[in-house]
Structure formats: structure tokens, C-alpha cells
Amino acid sequence: MRNLLILTLLIFSVVMSGCTTTPDSDEVKLQVAKHVLQNGRDKIFIFENFQKINGLTTNDGSYIVEVSYDLVFRKGLNELTQELNRSESPMVALGASLEIMTQLLQYGQFSAGERLPCHEKYTLVKTEQGWRLASDFNLE
């Protein structure tokens, strides 16, 4: 009888632990990196020193994670400006100017190799294809 009780508790424990899974650091890193480096930002930054600091599972099953990472500028603002200005089409040049202004407003003057430390919180949700950022589904 005692063995049956222990076996039942063990099975219950395994089933319950399967219901409360959380994303591991690699899954979180992948989702955060995809978000941070989207829209061509991977040409501007290198994503380094990722660290999952803390995490919290909410009542609705989502997971709030606190992370830190560094963004390292691949090129300085001057280099980026020169590259974008080499375009031949006026429309491409206009788009390039807007891109430069966006980078300048967001990051100020920056040089190649300069580090930008980031400390952020993200919400992840469990989907049919694994953990994804809630912002991918307009849930934030």
C-alpha cells in the first residue's frame, strides 16, 4: 500500500512539473535577440553578454523574464552615414536619411565598438511552436 501511495505521488509530481515548465535561458536569449536585432538592426549591433536575471510565471501561463545584455555597435554613426549616402536612388537616399535620424535620436553619437548595456523585461507565451514574445502577438 505504501509503495502505491509513493508511486501515485511521484506520478502526480511529474505531471504537475510538466504543467509549470518555463523557458530555459537559450530559448529566452533566442527570442530576445530576434526582437532586438529585427528590421536590419543586426547590421548595426552585435548582441553579447546575454544573462537571464529572473523570471516569473503568471496565473495565465505567461512568463515574465528580466534580462540584461550588451549591444555592441558594428559601425559608428559616421561610417553608417557614409554607407547610406552612397545610394543612387533619391528614394533610397531619403530612406537612408530617415534611418540615420532614427539611429541618432535613439542612440545619440556612437562609435564602432561602443557598448550599450541593456536591462529589460519581456513577457513570453507558450505557443504551439514553443515560447515566443507576447509582443509578437500584440499581447503586450
Secondary structure, DSSP 8 states (H G I E B T S, - for coil): -HHHHHHHHHHHHHHHHHHT----HHHHHHHHHHHHTTTTGGGTEEEEEEEEEEEEE-TTS-EEEEEEEEEEESS-HHHHHHHHHT-SSHHHHHHHHHHHHHHHHHH-S--TT-EEEEEEEEEEEEETTEEEEGGGGT--
